[in-house]
Amino acid sequence: MKIIVIILSLYIFFKTLYYGIYEIKQNNQIPGISIIVLSVILLIILILVSLFCI
């Protein structure tokens, strides 16, 4: 179960990371950076929760 949650979290992280990079390339730096930072924070939280709580 933990492996599935971590793999799914990584998949969602990379999808949002690429979207953040796309926004930066479209000259929307603040939204792009915000999306990247938020996705990194959520990835860390999801991995910690899956390792310690599930």
PDB file of N, CA, C and O in Angstrom:
ATOM      1  N   MET A   1       0.821  -1.199   0.000  1.00  0.00           N
ATOM      2  CA  MET A   1       0.000   0.000   0.000  1.00  0.00           C
ATOM      3  C   MET A   1       0.863   1.259   0.000  1.00  0.00           C
ATOM      4  O   MET A   1       0.564   2.220  -0.709  1.00  0.00           O
ATOM      5  N   LYS A   2       1.929   1.254   0.793  1.00  0.00           N
ATOM      6  CA  LYS A   2       2.792   2.432   0.862  1.00  0.00           C
ATOM      7  C   LYS A   2       3.460   2.700  -0.487  1.00  0.00           C
ATOM      8  O   LYS A   2       3.598   3.849  -0.907  1.00  0.00           O
ATOM      9  N   ILE A   3       3.869   1.629  -1.154  1.00  0.00           N
ATOM     10  CA  ILE A   3       4.530   1.773  -2.453  1.00  0.00           C
ATOM     11  C   ILE A   3       3.579   2.397  -3.472  1.00  0.00           C
ATOM     12  O   ILE A   3       3.981   3.261  -4.251  1.00  0.00           O
ATOM     13  N   ILE A   4       2.327   1.964  -3.467  1.00  0.00           N
ATOM     14  CA  ILE A   4       1.347   2.498  -4.415  1.00  0.00           C
ATOM     15  C   ILE A   4       1.113   3.985  -4.164  1.00  0.00           C
ATOM     16  O   ILE A   4       1.026   4.767  -5.112  1.00  0.00           O
ATOM     17  N   VAL A   5       1.011   4.377  -2.912  1.00  0.00           N
ATOM     18  CA  VAL A   5       0.795   5.783  -2.570  1.00  0.00           C
ATOM     19  C   VAL A   5       2.004   6.616  -2.995  1.00  0.00           C
ATOM     20  O   VAL A   5       1.837   7.711  -3.532  1.00  0.00           O
ATOM     21  N   ILE A   6       3.198   6.122  -2.767  1.00  0.00           N
ATOM     22  CA  ILE A   6       4.404   6.868  -3.140  1.00  0.00           C
ATOM     23  C   ILE A   6       4.527   6.982  -4.658  1.00  0.00           C
ATOM     24  O   ILE A   6       4.856   8.053  -5.167  1.00  0.00           O
ATOM     25  N   ILE A   7       4.271   5.907  -5.383  1.00  0.00           N
ATOM     26  CA  ILE A   7       4.351   5.951  -6.852  1.00  0.00           C
ATOM     27  C   ILE A   7       3.300   6.900  -7.421  1.00  0.00           C
ATOM     28  O   ILE A   7       3.591   7.677  -8.331  1.00  0.00           O
ATOM     29  N   LEU A   8       2.096   6.841  -6.894  1.00  0.00           N
ATOM     30  CA  LEU A   8       1.038   7.747  -7.352  1.00  0.00           C
ATOM     31  C   LEU A   8       1.384   9.201  -7.032  1.00  0.00           C
ATOM     32  O   LEU A   8       1.122  10.096  -7.836  1.00  0.00           O
ATOM     33  N   SER A   9       1.968   9.434  -5.866  1.00  0.00           N
ATOM     34  CA  SER A   9       2.390  10.787  -5.489  1.00  0.00           C
ATOM     35  C   SER A   9       3.472  11.312  -6.424  1.00  0.00           C
ATOM     36  O   SER A   9       3.442  12.477  -6.821  1.00  0.00           O
ATOM     37  N   LEU A  10       4.422  10.457  -6.775  1.00  0.00           N
ATOM     38  CA  LEU A  10       5.479  10.867  -7.704  1.00  0.00           C
ATOM     39  C   LEU A  10       4.913  11.170  -9.084  1.00  0.00           C
ATOM     40  O   LEU A  10       5.341  12.125  -9.733  1.00  0.00           O
ATOM     41  N   TYR A  11       3.958  10.371  -9.536  1.00  0.00           N
ATOM     42  CA  TYR A  11       3.334  10.606 -10.835  1.00  0.00           C
ATOM     43  C   TYR A  11       2.639  11.973 -10.869  1.00  0.00           C
ATOM     44  O   TYR A  11       2.820  12.748 -11.808  1.00  0.00           O
ATOM     45  N   ILE A  12       1.850  12.254  -9.843  1.00  0.00           N
ATOM     46  CA  ILE A  12       1.154  13.538  -9.766  1.00  0.00           C
ATOM     47  C   ILE A  12       2.143  14.683  -9.635  1.00  0.00           C
ATOM     48  O   ILE A  12       1.938  15.751 -10.212  1.00  0.00           O
ATOM     49  N   PHE A  13       3.235  14.464  -8.867  1.00  0.00           N
ATOM     50  CA  PHE A  13       4.262  15.490  -8.709  1.00  0.00           C
ATOM     51  C   PHE A  13       4.883  15.850 -10.050  1.00  0.00           C
ATOM     52  O   PHE A  13       5.035  17.031 -10.363  1.00  0.00           O
ATOM     53  N   PHE A  14       5.245  14.847 -10.848  1.00  0.00           N
ATOM     54  CA  PHE A  14       5.878  15.145 -12.126  1.00  0.00           C
ATOM     55  C   PHE A  14       4.913  15.812 -13.098  1.00  0.00           C
ATOM     56  O   PHE A  14       5.323  16.669 -13.881  1.00  0.00           O
ATOM     57  N   LYS A  15       3.637  15.434 -13.059  1.00  0.00           N
ATOM     58  CA  LYS A  15       2.659  16.104 -13.913  1.00  0.00           C
ATOM     59  C   LYS A  15       2.546  17.589 -13.549  1.00  0.00           C
ATOM     60  O   LYS A  15       2.525  18.440 -14.438  1.00  0.00           O
ATOM     61  N   THR A  16       2.474  17.905 -12.262  1.00  0.00           N
ATOM     62  CA  THR A  16       2.358  19.305 -11.855  1.00  0.00           C
ATOM     63  C   THR A  16       3.677  20.048 -12.055  1.00  0.00           C
ATOM     64  O   THR A  16       3.676  21.245 -12.341  1.00  0.00           O
ATOM     65  N   LEU A  17       4.797  19.347 -11.908  1.00  0.00           N
ATOM     66  CA  LEU A  17       6.092  19.980 -12.151  1.00  0.00           C
ATOM     67  C   LEU A  17       6.210  20.419 -13.605  1.00  0.00           C
ATOM     68  O   LEU A  17       6.648  21.535 -13.886  1.00  0.00           O
ATOM     69  N   TYR A  18       5.820  19.543 -14.529  1.00  0.00           N
ATOM     70  CA  TYR A  18       5.874  19.906 -15.941  1.00  0.00           C
ATOM     71  C   TYR A  18       4.905  21.032 -16.273  1.00  0.00           C
ATOM     72  O   TYR A  18       5.195  21.863 -17.133  1.00  0.00           O
ATOM     73  N   TYR A  19       3.762  21.069 -15.600  1.00  0.00           N
ATOM     74  CA  TYR A  19       2.832  22.168 -15.822  1.00  0.00           C
ATOM     75  C   TYR A  19       3.420  23.484 -15.299  1.00  0.00           C
ATOM     76  O   TYR A  19       3.246  24.530 -15.925  1.00  0.00           O
ATOM     77  N   GLY A  20       4.108  23.436 -14.163  1.00  0.00           N
ATOM     78  CA  GLY A  20       4.773  24.631 -13.641  1.00  0.00           C
ATOM     79  C   GLY A  20       5.853  25.131 -14.585  1.00  0.00           C
ATOM     80  O   GLY A  20       5.994  26.337 -14.791  1.00  0.00           O
ATOM     81  N   ILE A  21       6.616  24.210 -15.158  1.00  0.00           N
ATOM     82  CA  ILE A  21       7.645  24.589 -16.136  1.00  0.00           C
ATOM     83  C   ILE A  21       6.996  25.195 -17.381  1.00  0.00           C
ATOM     84  O   ILE A  21       7.508  26.163 -17.942  1.00  0.00           O
ATOM     85  N   TYR A  22       5.874  24.625 -17.809  1.00  0.00           N
ATOM     86  CA  TYR A  22       5.147  25.163 -18.947  1.00  0.00           C
ATOM     87  C   TYR A  22       4.687  26.599 -18.674  1.00  0.00           C
ATOM     88  O   TYR A  22       4.797  27.467 -19.540  1.00  0.00           O
ATOM     89  N   GLU A  23       4.174  26.840 -17.472  1.00  0.00           N
ATOM     90  CA  GLU A  23       3.729  28.192 -17.116  1.00  0.00           C
ATOM     91  C   GLU A  23       4.901  29.167 -17.106  1.00  0.00           C
ATOM     92  O   GLU A  23       4.751  30.310 -17.538  1.00  0.00           O
ATOM     93  N   ILE A  24       6.053  28.742 -16.628  1.00  0.00           N
ATOM     94  CA  ILE A  24       7.225  29.619 -16.623  1.00  0.00           C
ATOM     95  C   ILE A  24       7.645  29.953 -18.050  1.00  0.00           C
ATOM     96  O   ILE A  24       8.016  31.092 -18.338  1.00  0.00           O
ATOM     97  N   LYS A  25       7.589  28.967 -18.944  1.00  0.00           N
ATOM     98  CA  LYS A  25       7.960  29.208 -20.339  1.00  0.00           C
ATOM     99  C   LYS A  25       6.970  30.123 -21.051  1.00  0.00           C
ATOM    100  O   LYS A  25       7.322  30.765 -22.041  1.00  0.00           O
ATOM    101  N   GLN A  26       5.734  30.187 -20.555  1.00  0.00           N
ATOM    102  CA  GLN A  26       4.722  31.068 -21.137  1.00  0.00           C
ATOM    103  C   GLN A  26       4.760  32.468 -20.529  1.00  0.00           C
ATOM    104  O   GLN A  26       3.810  33.237 -20.676  1.00  0.00           O
ATOM    105  N   ASN A  27       5.855  32.798 -19.847  1.00  0.00           N
ATOM    106  CA  ASN A  27       6.073  34.092 -19.196  1.00  0.00           C
ATOM    107  C   ASN A  27       5.089  34.361 -18.065  1.00  0.00           C
ATOM    108  O   ASN A  27       4.672  35.500 -17.855  1.00  0.00           O
ATOM    109  N   ASN A  28       4.723  33.323 -17.347  1.00  0.00           N
ATOM    110  CA  ASN A  28       3.930  33.448 -16.128  1.00  0.00           C
ATOM    111  C   ASN A  28       4.784  32.926 -14.986  1.00  0.00           C
ATOM    112  O   ASN A  28       4.532  31.841 -14.462  1.00  0.00           O
ATOM    113  N   GLN A  29       5.797  33.698 -14.599  1.00  0.00           N
ATOM    114  CA  GLN A  29       6.775  33.215 -13.635  1.00  0.00           C
ATOM    115  C   GLN A  29       6.188  32.975 -12.244  1.00  0.00           C
ATOM    116  O   GLN A  29       6.456  31.938 -11.637  1.00  0.00           O
ATOM    117  N   ILE A  30       5.401  33.906 -11.734  1.00  0.00           N
ATOM    118  CA  ILE A  30       4.883  33.765 -10.366  1.00  0.00           C
ATOM    119  C   ILE A  30       3.946  32.566 -10.240  1.00  0.00           C
ATOM    120  O   ILE A  30       4.115  31.784  -9.304  1.00  0.00           O
ATOM    121  N   PRO A  31       2.970  32.376 -11.125  1.00  0.00           N
ATOM    122  CA  PRO A  31       2.143  31.163 -11.003  1.00  0.00           C
ATOM    123  C   PRO A  31       2.937  29.878 -11.210  1.00  0.00           C
ATOM    124  O   PRO A  31       2.681  28.884 -10.532  1.00  0.00           O
ATOM    125  N   GLY A  32       3.885  29.880 -12.123  1.00  0.00           N
ATOM    126  CA  GLY A  32       4.692  28.688 -12.372  1.00  0.00           C
ATOM    127  C   GLY A  32       5.536  28.298 -11.174  1.00  0.00           C
ATOM    128  O   GLY A  32       5.600  27.126 -10.805  1.00  0.00           O
ATOM    129  N   ILE A  33       6.183  29.283 -10.570  1.00  0.00           N
ATOM    130  CA  ILE A  33       7.002  29.013  -9.387  1.00  0.00           C
ATOM    131  C   ILE A  33       6.121  28.584  -8.221  1.00  0.00           C
ATOM    132  O   ILE A  33       6.502  27.705  -7.448  1.00  0.00           O
ATOM    133  N   SER A  34       4.952  29.195  -8.087  1.00  0.00           N
ATOM    134  CA  SER A  34       4.030  28.818  -7.010  1.00  0.00           C
ATOM    135  C   SER A  34       3.571  27.371  -7.156  1.00  0.00           C
ATOM    136  O   SER A  34       3.492  26.642  -6.168  1.00  0.00           O
ATOM    137  N   ILE A  35       3.272  26.957  -8.374  1.00  0.00           N
ATOM    138  CA  ILE A  35       2.844  25.578  -8.619  1.00  0.00           C
ATOM    139  C   ILE A  35       3.967  24.608  -8.284  1.00  0.00           C
ATOM    140  O   ILE A  35       3.721  23.567  -7.675  1.00  0.00           O
ATOM    141  N   ILE A  36       5.190  24.931  -8.670  1.00  0.00           N
ATOM    142  CA  ILE A  36       6.328  24.055  -8.401  1.00  0.00           C
ATOM    143  C   ILE A  36       6.578  23.938  -6.903  1.00  0.00           C
ATOM    144  O   ILE A  36       6.779  22.837  -6.390  1.00  0.00           O
ATOM    145  N   VAL A  37       6.567  25.063  -6.202  1.00  0.00           N
ATOM    146  CA  VAL A  37       6.810  25.039  -4.753  1.00  0.00           C
ATOM    147  C   VAL A  37       5.706  24.263  -4.040  1.00  0.00           C
ATOM    148  O   VAL A  37       5.989  23.464  -3.147  1.00  0.00           O
ATOM    149  N   LEU A  38       4.461  24.489  -4.423  1.00  0.00           N
ATOM    150  CA  LEU A  38       3.349  23.781  -3.799  1.00  0.00           C
ATOM    151  C   LEU A  38       3.430  22.281  -4.062  1.00  0.00           C
ATOM    152  O   LEU A  38       3.145  21.482  -3.169  1.00  0.00           O
ATOM    153  N   SER A  39       3.812  21.893  -5.266  1.00  0.00           N
ATOM    154  CA  SER A  39       3.901  20.463  -5.562  1.00  0.00           C
ATOM    155  C   SER A  39       5.037  19.793  -4.799  1.00  0.00           C
ATOM    156  O   SER A  39       4.906  18.636  -4.399  1.00  0.00           O
ATOM    157  N   VAL A  40       6.154  20.496  -4.589  1.00  0.00           N
ATOM    158  CA  VAL A  40       7.255  19.938  -3.804  1.00  0.00           C
ATOM    159  C   VAL A  40       6.828  19.764  -2.351  1.00  0.00           C
ATOM    160  O   VAL A  40       7.104  18.730  -1.744  1.00  0.00           O
ATOM    161  N   ILE A  41       6.162  20.762  -1.795  1.00  0.00           N
ATOM    162  CA  ILE A  41       5.710  20.673  -0.403  1.00  0.00           C
ATOM    163  C   ILE A  41       4.714  19.520  -0.236  1.00  0.00           C
ATOM    164  O   ILE A  41       4.804  18.753   0.722  1.00  0.00           O
ATOM    165  N   LEU A  42       3.776  19.404  -1.159  1.00  0.00           N
ATOM    166  CA  LEU A  42       2.788  18.338  -1.061  1.00  0.00           C
ATOM    167  C   LEU A  42       3.415  16.960  -1.249  1.00  0.00           C
ATOM    168  O   LEU A  42       2.991  15.996  -0.613  1.00  0.00           O
ATOM    169  N   LEU A  43       4.422  16.860  -2.118  1.00  0.00           N
ATOM    170  CA  LEU A  43       5.106  15.585  -2.288  1.00  0.00           C
ATOM    171  C   LEU A  43       5.790  15.158  -0.992  1.00  0.00           C
ATOM    172  O   LEU A  43       5.701  13.996  -0.598  1.00  0.00           O
ATOM    173  N   ILE A  44       6.456  16.070  -0.344  1.00  0.00           N
ATOM    174  CA  ILE A  44       7.132  15.758   0.920  1.00  0.00           C
ATOM    175  C   ILE A  44       6.117  15.343   1.976  1.00  0.00           C
ATOM    176  O   ILE A  44       6.333  14.364   2.691  1.00  0.00           O
ATOM    177  N   ILE A  45       5.020  16.071   2.079  1.00  0.00           N
ATOM    178  CA  ILE A  45       3.996  15.746   3.074  1.00  0.00           C
ATOM    179  C   ILE A  45       3.371  14.382   2.792  1.00  0.00           C
ATOM    180  O   ILE A  45       3.180  13.587   3.712  1.00  0.00           O
ATOM    181  N   LEU A  46       3.050  14.104   1.528  1.00  0.00           N
ATOM    182  CA  LEU A  46       2.426  12.829   1.196  1.00  0.00           C
ATOM    183  C   LEU A  46       3.346  11.650   1.469  1.00  0.00           C
ATOM    184  O   LEU A  46       2.893  10.612   1.951  1.00  0.00           O
ATOM    185  N   ILE A  47       4.627  11.794   1.168  1.00  0.00           N
ATOM    186  CA  ILE A  47       5.561  10.700   1.435  1.00  0.00           C
ATOM    187  C   ILE A  47       5.724  10.493   2.935  1.00  0.00           C
ATOM    188  O   ILE A  47       5.760   9.352   3.398  1.00  0.00           O
ATOM    189  N   LEU A  48       5.822  11.568   3.698  1.00  0.00           N
ATOM    190  CA  LEU A  48       5.947  11.419   5.147  1.00  0.00           C
ATOM    191  C   LEU A  48       4.698  10.773   5.759  1.00  0.00           C
ATOM    192  O   LEU A  48       4.804   9.914   6.635  1.00  0.00           O
ATOM    193  N   VAL A  49       3.538  11.185   5.301  1.00  0.00           N
ATOM    194  CA  VAL A  49       2.302  10.600   5.819  1.00  0.00           C
ATOM    195  C   VAL A  49       2.209   9.116   5.440  1.00  0.00           C
ATOM    196  O   VAL A  49       1.800   8.295   6.261  1.00  0.00           O
ATOM    197  N   SER A  50       2.578   8.774   4.226  1.00  0.00           N
ATOM    198  CA  SER A  50       2.484   7.387   3.827  1.00  0.00           C
ATOM    199  C   SER A  50       3.489   6.507   4.556  1.00  0.00           C
ATOM    200  O   SER A  50       3.212   5.334   4.806  1.00  0.00           O
ATOM    201  N   LEU A  51       4.640   7.048   4.897  1.00  0.00           N
ATOM    202  CA  LEU A  51       5.640   6.239   5.596  1.00  0.00           C
ATOM    203  C   LEU A  51       5.312   6.061   7.068  1.00  0.00           C
ATOM    204  O   LEU A  51       5.568   4.994   7.625  1.00  0.00           O
ATOM    205  N   PHE A  52       4.755   7.072   7.709  1.00  0.00           N
ATOM    206  CA  PHE A  52       4.576   7.019   9.150  1.00  0.00           C
ATOM    207  C   PHE A  52       3.143   6.719   9.596  1.00  0.00           C
ATOM    208  O   PHE A  52       2.949   6.269  10.725  1.00  0.00           O
ATOM    209  N   CYS A  53       2.147   6.949   8.765  1.00  0.00           N
ATOM    210  CA  CYS A  53       0.775   6.796   9.226  1.00  0.00           C
ATOM    211  C   CYS A  53       0.060   5.588   8.621  1.00  0.00           C
ATOM    212  O   CYS A  53      -0.864   5.056   9.238  1.00  0.00           O
ATOM    213  N   ILE A  54       0.452   5.159   7.469  1.00  0.00           N
ATOM    214  CA  ILE A  54      -0.273   4.039   6.827  1.00  0.00           C
ATOM    215  C   ILE A  54       0.371   2.738   7.262  1.00  0.00           C
ATOM    216  O   ILE A  54      -0.068   1.664   6.850  1.00  0.00           O
TER     217      ILE A  54
END
